């Protein structure tokens, strides 16, 4: 079992042989996870990274739900 820290450069794997990830790659992975797109070109490898990815996807879904509900409530209050 691989127990790397989620922020460790080896906790995510790219299809290429890149050892260190740029900040852009990590932001891209985070955005794809938060929006639950999950392109699959970057994937968590270690169990802690997988757990954080699932938690981040859940936060992304809840955030989107709360945002849409708030916008609907604001629109409903404005049309009355």
KETORKOL-172062 format. One record per residue: x, y, z of N, C-alpha, C, O in turn. Coordinates in Angstrom, 2 decimals, padded with zeros to 5 digits, m for minus. Layout:
N
[[X, Y, Z], [X, Y, Z], [X, Y, Z], [X, Y, Z]]
...
This chain:
80
[[000.84, m001.17, 000.00], [000.00, 000.00, 000.00], [000.89, 001.24, 000.00], [001.85, 001.32, 000.76]]
[[000.57, 002.19, m000.85], [001.34, 003.41, m000.98], [000.71, 004.49, m000.12], [m000.44, 004.89, m000.36]]
[[001.42, 004.98, 000.88], [000.88, 005.98, 001.82], [001.60, 007.30, 001.67], [002.17, 007.81, 002.64]]
[[001.59, 007.85, 000.49], [002.20, 009.16, 000.28], [001.24, 010.24, 000.75], [000.03, 010.06, 000.76]]
[[001.81, 011.36, 001.13], [000.98, 012.51, 001.50], [000.29, 013.04, 000.25], [000.87, 013.00, m000.83]]
[[m000.95, 013.54, 000.37], [m001.68, 014.01, m000.80], [m000.98, 015.14, m001.54], [m001.19, 015.32, m002.74]]
[[m000.15, 015.90, m000.84], [000.55, 017.00, m001.48], [001.90, 016.56, m002.03], [002.61, 017.38, m002.62]]
[[002.27, 015.32, m001.84], [003.52, 014.79, m002.37], [003.42, 014.72, m003.89], [002.36, 014.42, m004.43]]
[[004.54, 015.00, m004.57], [004.51, 015.03, m006.03], [004.19, 013.67, m006.63], [003.81, 013.60, m007.80]]
[[004.34, 012.58, m005.88], [004.03, 011.26, m006.40], [002.63, 010.79, m006.09], [002.27, 009.67, m006.43]]
[[001.82, 011.63, m005.45], [000.47, 011.23, m005.06], [m000.48, 011.24, m006.25], [m001.53, 010.60, m006.19]]
[[m000.15, 011.95, m007.30], [m000.95, 011.98, m008.52], [m000.11, 011.44, m009.66], [001.11, 011.59, m009.66]]
[[m000.75, 010.80, m010.62], [000.02, 010.29, m011.75], [m000.49, 010.86, m013.05], [m001.70, 010.93, m013.29]]
[[000.42, 011.26, m013.88], [000.12, 011.71, m015.23], [000.51, 010.59, m016.19], [001.34, 009.75, m015.86]]
[[m000.08, 010.58, m017.38], [000.30, 009.54, m018.32], [001.76, 009.63, m018.76], [002.35, 008.63, m019.15]]
[[002.34, 010.81, m018.70], [003.74, 010.96, m019.10], [004.66, 010.64, m017.92], [004.19, 010.32, m016.82]]
[[005.94, 010.73, m018.14], [006.91, 010.40, m017.11], [007.39, 011.69, m016.44], [008.58, 011.98, m016.42]]
[[006.48, 012.45, m015.90], [006.80, 013.71, m015.24], [006.89, 013.45, m013.75], [005.98, 012.87, m013.16]]
[[007.99, 013.86, m013.12], [008.16, 013.58, m011.69], [007.61, 014.71, m010.82], [007.03, 014.44, m009.77]]
[[007.77, 015.93, m011.23], [007.26, 017.06, m010.45], [006.16, 017.76, m011.25], [006.28, 017.98, m012.45]]
[[005.09, 018.08, m010.54], [003.96, 018.72, m011.19], [004.04, 020.22, m011.02], [004.43, 020.72, m009.97]]
[[003.67, 020.93, m012.05], [003.59, 022.37, m011.97], [002.32, 022.75, m011.22], [001.38, 021.97, m011.14]]
[[002.31, 023.94, m010.70], [001.12, 024.42, m009.99], [m000.09, 024.43, m010.91], [m001.21, 024.20, m010.46]]
[[000.13, 024.68, m012.18], [m000.97, 024.69, m013.14], [m001.63, 023.32, m013.22], [m002.86, 023.23, m013.31]]
[[m000.84, 022.26, m013.19], [m001.40, 020.90, m013.24], [m002.24, 020.61, m012.00], [m003.31, 020.00, m012.11]]
[[m001.77, 021.05, m010.84], [m002.51, 020.81, m009.61], [m003.80, 021.62, m009.56], [m004.83, 021.14, m009.09]]
[[m003.75, 022.86, m010.05], [m004.97, 023.68, m010.12], [m005.95, 023.09, m011.12], [m007.16, 023.07, m010.88]]
[[m005.44, 022.60, m012.24], [m006.28, 021.95, m013.25], [m006.97, 020.73, m012.67], [m008.17, 020.53, m012.88]]
[[m006.22, 019.89, m011.94], [m006.80, 018.71, m011.31], [m007.87, 019.11, m010.30], [m008.94, 018.50, m010.24]]
[[m007.56, 020.13, m009.50], [m008.51, 020.59, m008.49], [m009.79, 021.11, m009.14], [m010.88, 020.81, m008.66]]
[[m009.66, 021.88, m010.22], [m010.84, 022.40, m010.93], [m011.66, 021.26, m011.53], [m012.88, 021.26, m011.43]]
[[m010.99, 020.30, m012.15], [m011.70, 019.17, m012.74], [m012.42, 018.35, m011.68], [m013.49, 017.80, m011.93]]
[[m011.84, 018.28, m010.48], [m012.47, 017.54, m009.39], [m013.63, 018.32, m008.79], [m014.70, 017.76, m008.57]]
[[m013.42, 019.62, m008.53], [m014.49, 020.44, m007.95], [m015.72, 020.50, m008.85], [m016.85, 020.50, m008.36]]
[[m015.50, 020.56, m010.13], [m016.63, 020.63, m011.07], [m017.13, 019.24, m011.44], [m018.04, 019.11, m012.26]]
[[m016.55, 018.21, m010.87], [m016.87, 016.80, m011.09], [m016.82, 016.41, m012.57], [m017.57, 015.54, m013.01]]
[[m015.94, 017.04, m013.32], [m015.74, 016.67, m014.72], [m014.96, 015.36, m014.82], [m015.33, 014.46, m015.57]]
[[m013.88, 015.28, m014.06], [m013.08, 014.06, m014.01], [m012.61, 013.60, m015.37], [m013.03, 012.54, m015.85]]
[[m011.74, 014.36, m016.01], [m011.25, 014.01, m017.34], [m010.46, 012.71, m017.35], [m010.50, 011.98, m018.34]]
[[m009.76, 012.40, m016.28], [m009.02, 011.15, m016.19], [m007.58, 011.22, m016.64], [m006.88, 010.22, m016.57]]
[[m007.12, 012.37, m017.09], [m005.72, 012.47, m017.51], [m004.78, 012.63, m016.32], [m003.59, 012.34, m016.43]]
[[m005.30, 013.10, m015.19], [m004.56, 013.13, m013.94], [m005.41, 012.38, m012.93], [m006.59, 012.68, m012.77]]
[[m004.82, 011.42, m012.25], [m005.61, 010.61, m011.32], [m004.86, 010.46, m010.00], [m003.64, 010.34, m009.99]]
[[m005.59, 010.47, m008.88], [m004.93, 010.24, m007.60], [m004.49, 008.79, m007.49], [m005.22, 007.88, m007.90]]
[[m003.31, 008.58, m006.93], [m002.76, 007.23, m006.83], [m002.82, 006.72, m005.39], [m003.23, 005.59, m005.14]]
[[m002.40, 007.56, m004.46], [m002.34, 007.11, m003.07], [m003.72, 007.20, m002.42], [m004.54, 008.02, m002.83]]
[[m003.98, 006.38, m001.40], [m005.27, 006.43, m000.71], [m005.61, 007.80, m000.12], [m006.76, 008.23, m000.24]]
[[m004.66, 008.53, 000.52], [m005.02, 009.85, 001.02], [m005.42, 010.82, m000.09], [m006.33, 011.63, 000.08]]
[[m004.73, 010.74, m001.23], [m005.07, 011.62, m002.34], [m006.45, 011.26, m002.90], [m007.20, 012.15, m003.30]]
[[m006.78, 009.99, m002.94], [m008.10, 009.56, m003.40], [m009.20, 010.06, m002.47], [m010.25, 010.53, m002.92]]
[[m008.96, 009.96, m001.16], [m009.94, 010.43, m000.18], [m010.16, 011.93, m000.33], [m011.29, 012.40, m000.31]]
[[m009.06, 012.69, m000.47], [m009.20, 014.13, m000.64], [m009.90, 014.48, m001.95], [m010.65, 015.45, m002.00]]
[[m009.68, 013.70, m002.99], [m010.35, 013.95, m004.27], [m011.85, 013.74, m004.16], [m012.64, 014.52, m004.69]]
[[m012.24, 012.69, m003.46], [m013.67, 012.42, m003.26], [m014.30, 013.53, m002.42], [m015.40, 013.99, m002.72]]
[[m013.59, 013.95, m001.37], [m014.10, 015.03, m000.52], [m014.21, 016.33, m001.31], [m015.19, 017.06, m001.16]]
[[m013.23, 016.61, m002.15], [m013.25, 017.83, m002.95], [m014.39, 017.80, m003.96], [m015.02, 018.83, m004.21]]
[[m014.65, 016.64, m004.55], [m015.78, 016.52, m005.48], [m017.10, 016.74, m004.74], [m018.00, 017.40, m005.27]]
[[m017.21, 016.21, m003.53], [m018.43, 016.43, m002.73], [m018.62, 017.89, m002.41], [m019.75, 018.39, m002.47]]
[[m017.55, 018.57, m002.05], [m017.63, 020.01, m001.77], [m018.05, 020.77, m003.04], [m018.83, 021.71, m002.97]]
[[m017.52, 020.35, m004.18], [m017.89, 021.00, m005.44], [m019.36, 020.86, m005.75], [m020.00, 021.81, m006.20]]
[[m019.91, 019.68, m005.51], [m021.35, 019.45, m005.76], [m022.18, 020.27, m004.78], [m023.15, 020.90, m005.19]]
[[m021.81, 020.26, m003.50], [m022.57, 021.04, m002.51], [m022.49, 022.53, m002.80], [m023.48, 023.24, m002.67]]
[[m021.32, 023.01, m003.17], [m021.15, 024.43, m003.48], [m022.04, 024.83, m004.65], [m022.72, 025.86, m004.59]]
[[m022.04, 024.04, m005.70], [m022.88, 024.34, m006.85], [m024.35, 024.33, m006.48], [m025.11, 025.19, m006.91]]
[[m024.77, 023.36, m005.68], [m026.17, 023.27, m005.24], [m026.57, 024.49, m004.41], [m027.63, 025.07, m004.64]]
[[m025.73, 024.87, m003.48], [m026.02, 026.03, m002.64], [m026.05, 027.32, m003.46], [m026.90, 028.17, m003.25]]
[[m025.12, 027.45, m004.40], [m025.08, 028.63, m005.25], [m026.35, 028.75, m006.10], [m026.94, 029.83, m006.18]]
[[m026.76, 027.67, m006.73], [m027.97, 027.69, m007.56], [m029.21, 027.96, m006.70], [m030.08, 028.74, m007.09]]
[[m029.29, 027.34, m005.53], [m030.44, 027.57, m004.64], [m030.50, 029.03, m004.21], [m031.57, 029.62, m004.15]]
[[m029.35, 029.61, m003.90], [m029.31, 031.02, m003.49], [m029.73, 031.93, m004.63], [m030.49, 032.88, m004.41]]
[[m029.26, 031.66, m005.83], [m029.65, 032.48, m006.98], [m031.15, 032.37, m007.26], [m031.80, 033.37, m007.58]]
[[m031.71, 031.18, m007.14], [m033.15, 030.99, m007.33], [m033.93, 031.75, m006.26], [m034.94, 032.39, m006.57]]
[[m033.47, 031.70, m005.02], [m034.14, 032.41, m003.93], [m034.08, 033.92, m004.16], [m035.07, 034.62, m003.93]]
[[m032.95, 034.42, m004.60], [m032.83, 035.85, m004.87], [m033.73, 036.27, m006.04], [m034.36, 037.32, m005.99]]
[[m033.80, 035.45, m007.06], [m034.65, 035.75, m008.20], [m036.12, 035.70, m007.79], [m036.91, 036.55, m008.21]]
[[m036.49, 034.71, m006.97], [m037.88, 034.59, m006.51], [m038.29, 035.76, m005.64], [m039.42, 036.24, m005.76]]
[[m037.41, 036.24, m004.78], [m037.72, 037.38, m003.93], [m037.82, 038.67, m004.74], [m038.57, 039.58, m004.38]]
[[m037.09, 038.74, m005.81], [m037.08, 039.95, m006.64], [m038.33, 040.05, m007.51], [m038.77, 041.16, m007.82]]
[[m038.91, 038.92, m007.90], [m040.08, 038.94, m008.79], [m041.39, 039.09, m008.05], [m042.44, 039.24, m008.68]]
[[m041.37, 039.05, m006.72], [m042.62, 039.20, m005.95], [m043.02, 040.62, m005.83], [m044.05, 040.92, m005.21]]
